[in-house]
């Protein structure tokens, strides 16, 4: 599939607005440090949330960055053009985010001791979130009808390919104790507990006051009202919040308001078939 909105990178599509051949090559040659922590997500799985939480954990609750630095510079994407611009300003330990599947991570990541936090989200909610995002983001293809977009999603004709391929690549990785798995739903259900887990995993072991401060500043409403986090700094020509707000709902289970019973059956059947024989089971019911 060729489109001016996307660049073909190996077997996945990436948006040409934020990526270039040079930025993708830069990512492949990037020198990952042992102290780096990467939040890894399939798009619309909680990336922006992790851009808020992870730097706060790594800098032990200092709120200055979330009030003064846009999230895309606070925890830049490994594969996007912005990384080369801001990399020298990042203090160790560095927080980075990526949508790359495991097989496309730079060689230095594999040879380093860097840690990864993989955030999974119910793919039915991802589909709904992505559908609205495609409506407001001028740099992405028009999604068409919900049914048409579902077909694109299931076939992997969307940015970063098939959700099932992405999840399988990271769940099947050989990173051992270098990787932590958490779900978007866990973040919603108990944010302080999730912050504690991330704190322990990154070796910070923050005290309870700091955990509560971080959780309070990383709620949906806090991020939605923070112009350093809500993408209101992005010109309307790229992201039109009038068509759909970037921070739309931040809830679990909104898919139930969008899927017909036939769509639920079709979606679940494809996902189950593609995960046959996988070494992990999904923590959600796809029905």
ABEGO torsion letter per residue (X at the ends): XBBAABBBBEABBBBAAABBAAAAAAAAABBBBAABBBBBBBBGAGAAAAAAAAAAAAAGGBAAAAAABBAAAABBBAABAAAAAAAAABBOBBBBBBABBAAABBAAAAABABBBBBBBBBAAAAAAAAAAAAAABAABBBAEBAAAAAAAAAAGABBGEBAAAAAAAAAABAAEAABBBBBAAAAAABAAAAAAAAAAAAGAGBBAAAAAAAAAAABAAAAAABAAAAGAABBAAABBAAABBABAAGBBGAAAAABBAAAAAAAAAAAAAAABGBABBBABBBX
